[in-house]
Amino acid sequence: MISKENQSGLNAPSSPVHAPFKLPDLTLRRHRLELEMSTTLHEDLVADHEQMLGIMRRARLALLLGDIAQARESLGALHELQQAHIAHEEGALIPRLPASARWAAKVYLAEHGKLSAMLTEWRHALSTLPSRLSDGEERLALLDATLPLQHLLEHHFEREEKGLFVDIQV
């Protein structure tokens, strides 16, 4: 804790005081970087993919534990990040895809549509369930039913990282 004497910075402590961690505003960061298609943008897009997969893992773990409320919250966060990510790709990246690209724009657009639809279906399905499920068979069935979405996310991200991001030289 900084004493009143040190608040002015005149007698600052020898070790720095760190502010609490705050998630970056990805929308603002993307707008700032839209014009400079750099390695940093590539890293940011891959980080988005990793973050979305992490959120999906949290949702699946919540289902395994029967914590439907937590799974709903996780899928809500996934939805928000996914929509921002898709909007950025469709607005700034896919239009720059060359004719010689590994995959045509329609492939990415179709997968975005499918991912959005699958996530919307999952969010709706969970909205009809109680906040907690104790039956292990029900929890396992829900967990198994998430696999198509999990696999499509993984394959889509791999396609973007090996195709879209390379083809437009992000």
Secondary structure by P-SEA (a helix, b strand, c coil): ccccccccccccccbbbbccccccaaaaaaaaacccccaaaaaaaaaaaaaaaaaaaaaaaaaaacaaaaaaaaaaaaaaaaaaaaaaaaccccccccccccccaaaaaaaaaaaaaaaaaaaaaaaacccccccaaaaaaaaaaaaaaaaaaaaaaaaaaacccccccc
